[in-house]
Amino acid sequence: MPSQPAIIAVMGPTGSGKTNFINKLTGSREDKAAHHLKSHTQGIREFTATLPNNRQCVLVDTPGFDDTYRSDRDILRTIAEWLEKKYRNDVKLTGIIYTHRITDNRMSGSVSKNLDLFARLCGDKAANRVRLVTTMWDNAKNGDAAEGRVSQLEGNFWKPLIDAGALHKRFRNSQESAWEIVKDLMEEFESVLLQEELVDAERKLNETAAGRALYTQFQRLLHEQKEAIKHLSEEAKAQQDPALVRELEAQYKRLETELQKTWEEMENLKIPFLRRIALLFSKRTRSRKVELPLPSSA
């Protein structure tokens, strides 16, 4: 038996069942309020448990990129720092769980963002240690519709990850189901692309595949916010009702504040031109990024 415990990271959008999966697997009953879709995991949390095969396992609960209280850049930095520290100490993951609500009728913008960053963070070499876990099957009222969503996920959104070795598993909200999902993630250890980029290739976070993807997402958001502000401005000018004008002006100011935050996040992620040139000749990683066919906006 390996002396190092199995290490399984659990990732996914807020409210997708990450903490519940860990609680079921470990027999814990804490954090039952997670279904309210506010983030209950603001940092990295590690839980050590003895699994049914008597193997020690560290389960790592991570915040989603749509966190209620923190920016996506801050979340990415938190996850990156944890992964980098482990890798520098020669500690690799044995598995990565990515949770997705089967009750979601569509691939929303926040879910797409989480999945995109997850795929770029993992890379292709670690994909065979990834389990794409659909949750909340006990809340799926229409079985045929749920199966249709599975087909769409496996045949479209998840296909590049599955082609690289990831597997889809269904979590039935029980300890037995959780164990069935993780039991083959006990022995082999693998690094993820983000670890190789930060340590082996000596890149900064904004120079990684995940960092670049986040920058692109901020660019798209900035464009959408500018368009929304333009629309609100034109609508306010056309209105004669003073109360409606005041409401539109309040929305305008709120959007302007959000736009300023987005701009600042983009500036923090921007890579200087000369550095971009230098990166063309930098060290290469063993893993390659995985790109998914996600909608540009939702």
C-alpha angles and dihedrals in degrees: 000000000000114000092220114077119240111265117207121180117207115208137168144108123314111278095017094117105263096138093040090054090053092045092052093047094049097036092243122146102198130119100030091158093073093103091074089083095239115122113261093174109068096161141017112293123190123202121190116207141164108236127211091270089058090249119142111237134184111211113199119207112202133189119250121244090245091062116167097228109024137058122252090244090055091049092049090050091050093051092042093051091051093048093045093050092051093047094049087054089052092250116139133181123260093198147358123212117201114192125208128177110240086202092069107110094200142018098261124201094257093047091048090051092051093048094046093051091044093054093047091046092052103042126195101290094060094044093096088062092052123102115193100208123197112207139190095046088149088064095049104110096182112052095189092052091049091051089049090055090050090054090050093049095046096041099041125006097033098031099102091051092046091047087054092053108277119137131215115229131180118227111212095191097255137107090243091054093048091050092050088056098050103031094094092047095074109092117034120072122207138176121229125229094253091058092050092048094050098041111020097034093033094225127158118243094256089053094058125095091254093047092050091048090052090051090053090050090052090050090054092046091049091054092049092049092050090051091048092050091049091050093048091049092053092045093050092052091052095050124095097186108096093205092053091046090054091050091050091048090053090051089048092054092047091052091047089055091049091048091053090051091049091050092051091049090051092050090052091053098044116118115217115242096245091049090052089055091049091051089062087069098037127115117291124233125231091232127062128214121262116224120201130207095243127160113263091231138359 
